[in-house]
């Protein structure tokens, strides 16, 4: 059961979410340098971005 749980968690992390670390002060005051952010990758497909939402771009 533990193996299945770990496998499913891995699939969710790969396809639906990602963890990012903030680099620099460009996101102040919302996010500080070094903080981790969990990003839901599929949200923008269902809802439009609104003022105050944080958008993450990968390099």
PDB file of N, CA, C and O in Angstrom:
ATOM      1  N   UNK A   1       0.820  -1.194   0.000  1.00  0.00           N
ATOM      2  CA  UNK A   1       0.000   0.000   0.000  1.00  0.00           C
ATOM      3  C   UNK A   1       0.864   1.257   0.000  1.00  0.00           C
ATOM      4  O   UNK A   1       0.531   2.239  -0.665  1.00  0.00           O
ATOM      5  N   UNK A   2       1.960   1.232   0.735  1.00  0.00           N
ATOM      6  CA  UNK A   2       2.853   2.382   0.816  1.00  0.00           C
ATOM      7  C   UNK A   2       3.508   2.650  -0.534  1.00  0.00           C
ATOM      8  O   UNK A   2       3.707   3.805  -0.910  1.00  0.00           O
ATOM      9  N   UNK A   3       3.843   1.593  -1.260  1.00  0.00           N
ATOM     10  CA  UNK A   3       4.454   1.744  -2.583  1.00  0.00           C
ATOM     11  C   UNK A   3       3.456   2.372  -3.550  1.00  0.00           C
ATOM     12  O   UNK A   3       3.817   3.262  -4.320  1.00  0.00           O
ATOM     13  N   UNK A   4       2.220   1.922  -3.517  1.00  0.00           N
ATOM     14  CA  UNK A   4       1.182   2.481  -4.379  1.00  0.00           C
ATOM     15  C   UNK A   4       0.952   3.959  -4.062  1.00  0.00           C
ATOM     16  O   UNK A   4       0.806   4.778  -4.969  1.00  0.00           O
ATOM     17  N   UNK A   5       0.922   4.290  -2.796  1.00  0.00           N
ATOM     18  CA  UNK A   5       0.736   5.675  -2.380  1.00  0.00           C
ATOM     19  C   UNK A   5       1.876   6.558  -2.884  1.00  0.00           C
ATOM     20  O   UNK A   5       1.638   7.661  -3.377  1.00  0.00           O
ATOM     21  N   UNK A   6       3.095   6.082  -2.763  1.00  0.00           N
ATOM     22  CA  UNK A   6       4.257   6.836  -3.252  1.00  0.00           C
ATOM     23  C   UNK A   6       4.211   6.992  -4.760  1.00  0.00           C
ATOM     24  O   UNK A   6       4.543   8.054  -5.286  1.00  0.00           O
ATOM     25  N   UNK A   7       3.804   5.949  -5.458  1.00  0.00           N
ATOM     26  CA  UNK A   7       3.700   5.998  -6.917  1.00  0.00           C
ATOM     27  C   UNK A   7       2.662   7.031  -7.351  1.00  0.00           C
ATOM     28  O   UNK A   7       2.924   7.843  -8.238  1.00  0.00           O
ATOM     29  N   UNK A   8       1.487   7.000  -6.728  1.00  0.00           N
ATOM     30  CA  UNK A   8       0.433   7.954  -7.068  1.00  0.00           C
ATOM     31  C   UNK A   8       0.850   9.386  -6.747  1.00  0.00           C
ATOM     32  O   UNK A   8       0.546  10.304  -7.509  1.00  0.00           O
ATOM     33  N   UNK A   9       1.538   9.583  -5.637  1.00  0.00           N
ATOM     34  CA  UNK A   9       2.037  10.913  -5.284  1.00  0.00           C
ATOM     35  C   UNK A   9       3.029  11.405  -6.325  1.00  0.00           C
ATOM     36  O   UNK A   9       3.021  12.582  -6.685  1.00  0.00           O
ATOM     37  N   UNK A  10       3.875  10.517  -6.805  1.00  0.00           N
ATOM     38  CA  UNK A  10       4.824  10.878  -7.856  1.00  0.00           C
ATOM     39  C   UNK A  10       4.129  11.289  -9.139  1.00  0.00           C
ATOM     40  O   UNK A  10       4.531  12.264  -9.775  1.00  0.00           O
ATOM     41  N   UNK A  11       3.088  10.558  -9.530  1.00  0.00           N
ATOM     42  CA  UNK A  11       2.333  10.922 -10.734  1.00  0.00           C
ATOM     43  C   UNK A  11       1.675  12.291 -10.596  1.00  0.00           C
ATOM     44  O   UNK A  11       1.691  13.095 -11.528  1.00  0.00           O
ATOM     45  N   UNK A  12       1.103  12.545  -9.440  1.00  0.00           N
ATOM     46  CA  UNK A  12       0.473  13.849  -9.204  1.00  0.00           C
ATOM     47  C   UNK A  12       1.519  14.956  -9.297  1.00  0.00           C
ATOM     48  O   UNK A  12       1.271  15.998  -9.904  1.00  0.00           O
ATOM     49  N   UNK A  13       2.680  14.734  -8.701  1.00  0.00           N
ATOM     50  CA  UNK A  13       3.738  15.745  -8.745  1.00  0.00           C
ATOM     51  C   UNK A  13       4.236  15.988 -10.160  1.00  0.00           C
ATOM     52  O   UNK A  13       4.538  17.128 -10.513  1.00  0.00           O
ATOM     53  N   UNK A  14       4.327  14.962 -10.968  1.00  0.00           N
ATOM     54  CA  UNK A  14       4.844  15.107 -12.329  1.00  0.00           C
ATOM     55  C   UNK A  14       3.851  15.829 -13.224  1.00  0.00           C
ATOM     56  O   UNK A  14       4.240  16.724 -13.974  1.00  0.00           O
ATOM     57  N   UNK A  15       2.581  15.462 -13.162  1.00  0.00           N
ATOM     58  CA  UNK A  15       1.606  15.962 -14.126  1.00  0.00           C
ATOM     59  C   UNK A  15       0.758  17.140 -13.640  1.00  0.00           C
ATOM     60  O   UNK A  15       0.277  17.917 -14.465  1.00  0.00           O
ATOM     61  N   UNK A  16       0.565  17.292 -12.349  1.00  0.00           N
ATOM     62  CA  UNK A  16      -0.390  18.286 -11.866  1.00  0.00           C
ATOM     63  C   UNK A  16       0.195  19.373 -10.981  1.00  0.00           C
ATOM     64  O   UNK A  16      -0.446  20.405 -10.787  1.00  0.00           O
ATOM     65  N   UNK A  17       1.374  19.179 -10.444  1.00  0.00           N
ATOM     66  CA  UNK A  17       1.939  20.195  -9.566  1.00  0.00           C
ATOM     67  C   UNK A  17       3.455  20.219  -9.693  1.00  0.00           C
ATOM     68  O   UNK A  17       4.064  19.285 -10.215  1.00  0.00           O
ATOM     69  N   UNK A  18       4.045  21.286  -9.214  1.00  0.00           N
ATOM     70  CA  UNK A  18       5.499  21.423  -9.220  1.00  0.00           C
ATOM     71  C   UNK A  18       5.899  22.323  -8.055  1.00  0.00           C
ATOM     72  O   UNK A  18       5.135  23.195  -7.641  1.00  0.00           O
ATOM     73  N   UNK A  19       7.082  22.105  -7.540  1.00  0.00           N
ATOM     74  CA  UNK A  19       7.597  22.920  -6.442  1.00  0.00           C
ATOM     75  C   UNK A  19       8.710  23.809  -6.992  1.00  0.00           C
ATOM     76  O   UNK A  19       9.610  23.339  -7.687  1.00  0.00           O
ATOM     77  N   UNK A  20       8.633  25.090  -6.672  1.00  0.00           N
ATOM     78  CA  UNK A  20       9.631  26.052  -7.111  1.00  0.00           C
ATOM     79  C   UNK A  20      10.172  26.795  -5.905  1.00  0.00           C
ATOM     80  O   UNK A  20       9.486  26.943  -4.893  1.00  0.00           O
ATOM     81  N   UNK A  21      11.410  27.262  -6.019  1.00  0.00           N
ATOM     82  CA  UNK A  21      12.030  28.080  -4.982  1.00  0.00           C
ATOM     83  C   UNK A  21      12.186  29.489  -5.538  1.00  0.00           C
ATOM     84  O   UNK A  21      12.658  29.673  -6.660  1.00  0.00           O
ATOM     85  N   UNK A  22      11.791  30.477  -4.751  1.00  0.00           N
ATOM     86  CA  UNK A  22      11.867  31.878  -5.168  1.00  0.00           C
ATOM     87  C   UNK A  22      13.321  32.320  -5.141  1.00  0.00           C
ATOM     88  O   UNK A  22      14.020  32.141  -4.143  1.00  0.00           O
ATOM     89  N   UNK A  23      13.771  32.903  -6.258  1.00  0.00           N
ATOM     90  CA  UNK A  23      15.135  33.433  -6.352  1.00  0.00           C
ATOM     91  C   UNK A  23      15.062  34.931  -6.587  1.00  0.00           C
ATOM     92  O   UNK A  23      14.487  35.374  -7.581  1.00  0.00           O
ATOM     93  N   UNK A  24      15.628  35.704  -5.699  1.00  0.00           N
ATOM     94  CA  UNK A  24      15.619  37.158  -5.840  1.00  0.00           C
ATOM     95  C   UNK A  24      14.453  37.797  -5.102  1.00  0.00           C
ATOM     96  O   UNK A  24      13.638  37.118  -4.477  1.00  0.00           O
ATOM     97  N   UNK A  25      14.394  39.124  -5.193  1.00  0.00           N
ATOM     98  CA  UNK A  25      13.389  39.887  -4.457  1.00  0.00           C
ATOM     99  C   UNK A  25      12.272  40.421  -5.345  1.00  0.00           C
ATOM    100  O   UNK A  25      11.506  41.279  -4.906  1.00  0.00           O
ATOM    101  N   UNK A  26      12.158  39.947  -6.557  1.00  0.00           N
ATOM    102  CA  UNK A  26      11.177  40.503  -7.490  1.00  0.00           C
ATOM    103  C   UNK A  26       9.732  40.196  -7.091  1.00  0.00           C
ATOM    104  O   UNK A  26       8.813  40.851  -7.581  1.00  0.00           O
ATOM    105  N   UNK A  27       9.514  39.224  -6.220  1.00  0.00           N
ATOM    106  CA  UNK A  27       8.148  38.857  -5.826  1.00  0.00           C
ATOM    107  C   UNK A  27       7.724  39.470  -4.486  1.00  0.00           C
ATOM    108  O   UNK A  27       6.636  39.183  -3.987  1.00  0.00           O
ATOM    109  N   UNK A  28       8.589  40.317  -3.904  1.00  0.00           N
ATOM    110  CA  UNK A  28       8.219  40.968  -2.646  1.00  0.00           C
ATOM    111  C   UNK A  28       7.011  41.855  -2.847  1.00  0.00           C
ATOM    112  O   UNK A  28       6.895  42.427  -3.931  1.00  0.00           O
ATOM    113  N   UNK A  29       6.126  42.019  -1.929  1.00  0.00           N
ATOM    114  CA  UNK A  29       6.075  41.445  -0.588  1.00  0.00           C
ATOM    115  C   UNK A  29       5.352  40.099  -0.517  1.00  0.00           C
ATOM    116  O   UNK A  29       5.261  39.514   0.563  1.00  0.00           O
ATOM    117  N   UNK A  30       4.839  39.597  -1.636  1.00  0.00           N
ATOM    118  CA  UNK A  30       4.071  38.345  -1.608  1.00  0.00           C
ATOM    119  C   UNK A  30       4.940  37.147  -1.253  1.00  0.00           C
ATOM    120  O   UNK A  30       4.553  36.316  -0.432  1.00  0.00           O
ATOM    121  N   UNK A  31       6.105  37.058  -1.865  1.00  0.00           N
ATOM    122  CA  UNK A  31       7.005  35.924  -1.647  1.00  0.00           C
ATOM    123  C   UNK A  31       8.414  36.442  -1.402  1.00  0.00           C
ATOM    124  O   UNK A  31       8.848  37.407  -2.032  1.00  0.00           O
ATOM    125  N   UNK A  32       9.118  35.802  -0.492  1.00  0.00           N
ATOM    126  CA  UNK A  32      10.486  36.210  -0.168  1.00  0.00           C
ATOM    127  C   UNK A  32      11.485  35.234  -0.769  1.00  0.00           C
ATOM    128  O   UNK A  32      11.150  34.088  -1.070  1.00  0.00           O
ATOM    129  N   UNK A  33      12.713  35.702  -0.937  1.00  0.00           N
ATOM    130  CA  UNK A  33      13.768  34.863  -1.483  1.00  0.00           C
ATOM    131  C   UNK A  33      13.959  33.625  -0.617  1.00  0.00           C
ATOM    132  O   UNK A  33      14.009  33.708   0.611  1.00  0.00           O
ATOM    133  N   UNK A  34      14.065  32.468  -1.284  1.00  0.00           N
ATOM    134  CA  UNK A  34      14.291  31.214  -0.589  1.00  0.00           C
ATOM    135  C   UNK A  34      13.024  30.454  -0.229  1.00  0.00           C
ATOM    136  O   UNK A  34      13.099  29.277   0.126  1.00  0.00           O
ATOM    137  N   UNK A  35      11.860  31.095  -0.311  1.00  0.00           N
ATOM    138  CA  UNK A  35      10.612  30.398  -0.002  1.00  0.00           C
ATOM    139  C   UNK A  35      10.277  29.396  -1.102  1.00  0.00           C
ATOM    140  O   UNK A  35      10.624  29.593  -2.266  1.00  0.00           O
ATOM    141  N   UNK A  36       9.603  28.329  -0.717  1.00  0.00           N
ATOM    142  CA  UNK A  36       9.142  27.334  -1.683  1.00  0.00           C
ATOM    143  C   UNK A  36       7.683  27.597  -2.024  1.00  0.00           C
ATOM    144  O   UNK A  36       6.895  28.016  -1.177  1.00  0.00           O
ATOM    145  N   UNK A  37       7.341  27.341  -3.287  1.00  0.00           N
ATOM    146  CA  UNK A  37       5.982  27.547  -3.768  1.00  0.00           C
ATOM    147  C   UNK A  37       5.522  26.269  -4.442  1.00  0.00           C
ATOM    148  O   UNK A  37       6.234  25.724  -5.285  1.00  0.00           O
ATOM    149  N   UNK A  38       4.344  25.783  -4.084  1.00  0.00           N
ATOM    150  CA  UNK A  38       3.751  24.632  -4.744  1.00  0.00           C
ATOM    151  C   UNK A  38       2.787  25.154  -5.796  1.00  0.00           C
ATOM    152  O   UNK A  38       1.828  25.856  -5.473  1.00  0.00           O
ATOM    153  N   UNK A  39       3.037  24.815  -7.048  1.00  0.00           N
ATOM    154  CA  UNK A  39       2.266  25.335  -8.170  1.00  0.00           C
ATOM    155  C   UNK A  39       1.359  24.242  -8.710  1.00  0.00           C
ATOM    156  O   UNK A  39       1.810  23.128  -8.973  1.00  0.00           O
ATOM    157  N   UNK A  40       0.084  24.559  -8.874  1.00  0.00           N
ATOM    158  CA  UNK A  40      -0.869  23.656  -9.512  1.00  0.00           C
ATOM    159  C   UNK A  40      -0.847  23.972 -11.002  1.00  0.00           C
ATOM    160  O   UNK A  40      -1.255  25.056 -11.418  1.00  0.00           O
ATOM    161  N   UNK A  41      -0.376  23.032 -11.795  1.00  0.00           N
ATOM    162  CA  UNK A  41      -0.157  23.288 -13.219  1.00  0.00           C
ATOM    163  C   UNK A  41      -1.434  23.393 -14.039  1.00  0.00           C
ATOM    164  O   UNK A  41      -1.417  24.022 -15.097  1.00  0.00           O
ATOM    165  N   UNK A  42      -2.522  22.815 -13.604  1.00  0.00           N
ATOM    166  CA  UNK A  42      -3.720  22.734 -14.439  1.00  0.00           C
ATOM    167  C   UNK A  42      -4.745  23.824 -14.160  1.00  0.00           C
ATOM    168  O   UNK A  42      -5.740  23.902 -14.881  1.00  0.00           O
ATOM    169  N   UNK A  43      -4.559  24.647 -13.177  1.00  0.00           N
ATOM    170  CA  UNK A  43      -5.583  25.617 -12.782  1.00  0.00           C
ATOM    171  C   UNK A  43      -5.929  26.582 -13.903  1.00  0.00           C
ATOM    172  O   UNK A  43      -7.104  26.887 -14.106  1.00  0.00           O
ATOM    173  N   UNK A  44      -4.939  27.066 -14.633  1.00  0.00           N
ATOM    174  CA  UNK A  44      -5.207  28.076 -15.652  1.00  0.00           C
ATOM    175  C   UNK A  44      -6.078  27.538 -16.781  1.00  0.00           C
ATOM    176  O   UNK A  44      -6.685  28.320 -17.511  1.00  0.00           O
ATOM    177  N   UNK A  45      -6.150  26.258 -16.934  1.00  0.00           N
ATOM    178  CA  UNK A  45      -7.000  25.688 -17.982  1.00  0.00           C
ATOM    179  C   UNK A  45      -8.479  25.829 -17.647  1.00  0.00           C
ATOM    180  O   UNK A  45      -9.321  25.904 -18.542  1.00  0.00           O
ATOM    181  N   UNK A  46      -8.793  25.864 -16.352  1.00  0.00           N
ATOM    182  CA  UNK A  46     -10.184  25.943 -15.925  1.00  0.00           C
ATOM    183  C   UNK A  46     -10.606  27.378 -15.609  1.00  0.00           C
ATOM    184  O   UNK A  46     -11.749  27.760 -15.857  1.00  0.00           O
ATOM    185  N   UNK A  47      -9.702  28.156 -15.072  1.00  0.00           N
ATOM    186  CA  UNK A  47     -10.018  29.523 -14.646  1.00  0.00           C
ATOM    187  C   UNK A  47      -9.021  30.501 -15.248  1.00  0.00           C
ATOM    188  O   UNK A  47      -7.848  30.173 -15.429  1.00  0.00           O
ATOM    189  N   UNK A  48      -9.486  31.679 -15.552  1.00  0.00           N
ATOM    190  CA  UNK A  48      -8.597  32.715 -16.066  1.00  0.00           C
ATOM    191  C   UNK A  48      -7.793  33.309 -14.918  1.00  0.00           C
ATOM    192  O   UNK A  48      -8.218  33.279 -13.763  1.00  0.00           O
ATOM    193  N   UNK A  49      -6.632  33.845 -15.251  1.00  0.00           N
ATOM    194  CA  UNK A  49      -5.840  34.538 -14.243  1.00  0.00           C
ATOM    195  C   UNK A  49      -6.561  35.813 -13.831  1.00  0.00           C
ATOM    196  O   UNK A  49      -7.178  36.496 -14.649  1.00  0.00           O
ATOM    197  N   UNK A  50      -6.466  36.112 -12.543  1.00  0.00           N
ATOM    198  CA  UNK A  50      -7.083  37.322 -12.010  1.00  0.00           C
ATOM    199  C   UNK A  50      -6.033  38.158 -11.299  1.00  0.00           C
ATOM    200  O   UNK A  50      -4.956  37.664 -10.964  1.00  0.00           O
ATOM    201  N   UNK A  51      -6.345  39.409 -11.074  1.00  0.00           N
ATOM    202  CA  UNK A  51      -5.433  40.291 -10.357  1.00  0.00           C
ATOM    203  C   UNK A  51      -5.102  39.677  -8.999  1.00  0.00           C
ATOM    204  O   UNK A  51      -5.993  39.249  -8.265  1.00  0.00           O
ATOM    205  N   UNK A  52      -3.820  39.642  -8.677  1.00  0.00           N
ATOM    206  CA  UNK A  52      -3.370  39.066  -7.419  1.00  0.00           C
ATOM    207  C   UNK A  52      -2.887  37.630  -7.543  1.00  0.00           C
ATOM    208  O   UNK A  52      -2.219  37.132  -6.636  1.00  0.00           O
ATOM    209  N   UNK A  53      -3.205  36.948  -8.641  1.00  0.00           N
ATOM    210  CA  UNK A  53      -2.706  35.590  -8.867  1.00  0.00           C
ATOM    211  C   UNK A  53      -1.213  35.644  -9.166  1.00  0.00           C
ATOM    212  O   UNK A  53      -0.718  36.626  -9.720  1.00  0.00           O
ATOM    213  N   UNK A  54      -0.513  34.603  -8.804  1.00  0.00           N
ATOM    214  CA  UNK A  54       0.920  34.502  -9.088  1.00  0.00           C
ATOM    215  C   UNK A  54       1.103  33.538 -10.244  1.00  0.00           C
ATOM    216  O   UNK A  54       0.626  32.404 -10.194  1.00  0.00           O
ATOM    217  N   UNK A  55       1.789  33.983 -11.284  1.00  0.00           N
ATOM    218  CA  UNK A  55       2.079  33.137 -12.445  1.00  0.00           C
ATOM    219  C   UNK A  55       3.551  32.755 -12.416  1.00  0.00           C
ATOM    220  O   UNK A  55       4.405  33.601 -12.148  1.00  0.00           O
ATOM    221  N   UNK A  56       3.857  31.495 -12.687  1.00  0.00           N
ATOM    222  CA  UNK A  56       5.232  30.993 -12.665  1.00  0.00           C
ATOM    223  C   UNK A  56       5.621  30.585 -14.072  1.00  0.00           C
ATOM    224  O   UNK A  56       4.879  29.877 -14.752  1.00  0.00           O
ATOM    225  N   UNK A  57       6.794  31.036 -14.506  1.00  0.00           N
ATOM    226  CA  UNK A  57       7.328  30.677 -15.816  1.00  0.00           C
ATOM    227  C   UNK A  57       8.628  29.918 -15.614  1.00  0.00           C
ATOM    228  O   UNK A  57       9.514  30.380 -14.895  1.00  0.00           O
ATOM    229  N   UNK A  58       8.746  28.759 -16.241  1.00  0.00           N
ATOM    230  CA  UNK A  58       9.986  27.991 -16.168  1.00  0.00           C
ATOM    231  C   UNK A  58      10.940  28.447 -17.253  1.00  0.00           C
ATOM    232  O   UNK A  58      10.521  28.828 -18.345  1.00  0.00           O
ATOM    233  N   UNK A  59      12.218  28.405 -16.944  1.00  0.00           N
ATOM    234  CA  UNK A  59      13.233  28.721 -17.956  1.00  0.00           C
ATOM    235  C   UNK A  59      13.610  27.488 -18.686  1.00  0.00           C
ATOM    236  O   UNK A  59      14.453  27.535 -19.583  1.00  0.00           O
TER     237      UNK A  59
END
